[in-house]
Amino acid sequence: MTMIQEGYPVFKGLQKPLEFMGIRGRFLTLAAAAIGMSFVGFIGFSIALGKLAGFIAMLVMAVIGLVTIYVKQRGGLHNKRRAKGIYVYKNLRRNS
């Protein structure tokens, strides 16, 4: 008895983490928001000061947003508290 498989092959790499152009997971939404805000900034600055000022403002806002995302991304996908100081733990082992 032979089984004939019909249909298309399924991509087996679905368990890989989501990444697009070096930006991982939840940071993709922040990247889209940064690019969107830079576009809105372009419109605002171009109306107020001119097209060149709008273009420069757009570039600056996009770069600041993306650099912020890359810096946050290096810390990991989840927020971590990093308390500074020296902590001494006493009585970790019980004396029997």
VENCORWO-V287977 format. One record per residue. N is the residue number from 1. PSI is psi as a letter, one per 20 degrees, with the letter a starting at -180 (* if undefined). NEAR is the number of other C-alpha atoms within 12 Angstrom. Layout:
BEGIN
N | PSI | NEAR
N | PSI | NEAR
END
This chain:
BEGIN
1 | o | 3
2 | q | 4
3 | p | 5
4 | p | 6
5 | p | 8
6 | q | 7
7 | a | 6
8 | q | 6
9 | q | 8
10 | p | 9
11 | p | 8
12 | i | 7
13 | k | 9
14 | i | 8
15 | j | 8
16 | q | 10
17 | q | 13
18 | p | 17
19 | p | 16
20 | o | 14
21 | k | 12
22 | i | 17
23 | p | 26
24 | q | 24
25 | d | 20
26 | i | 21
27 | i | 30
28 | h | 23
29 | g | 19
30 | h | 23
31 | g | 31
32 | h | 19
33 | h | 20
34 | g | 26
35 | g | 26
36 | g | 20
37 | h | 25
38 | h | 28
39 | g | 23
40 | h | 21
41 | h | 28
42 | g | 27
43 | g | 22
44 | g | 21
45 | h | 24
46 | h | 20
47 | g | 15
48 | g | 14
49 | i | 16
50 | r | 16
51 | g | 17
52 | g | 17
53 | h | 19
54 | g | 23
55 | g | 23
56 | g | 22
57 | h | 27
58 | g | 27
59 | g | 24
60 | g | 22
61 | h | 26
62 | g | 27
63 | g | 19
64 | g | 19
65 | g | 26
66 | h | 29
67 | g | 21
68 | g | 19
69 | g | 29
70 | h | 22
71 | g | 15
72 | h | 21
73 | h | 24
74 | h | 17
75 | i | 16
76 | r | 17
77 | h | 19
78 | q | 13
79 | p | 11
80 | q | 11
81 | p | 8
82 | n | 8
83 | p | 7
84 | p | 6
85 | r | 6
86 | p | 7
87 | p | 7
88 | p | 7
89 | o | 7
90 | q | 7
91 | l | 7
92 | h | 7
93 | p | 7
94 | p | 6
95 | o | 5
96 | * | 3
END
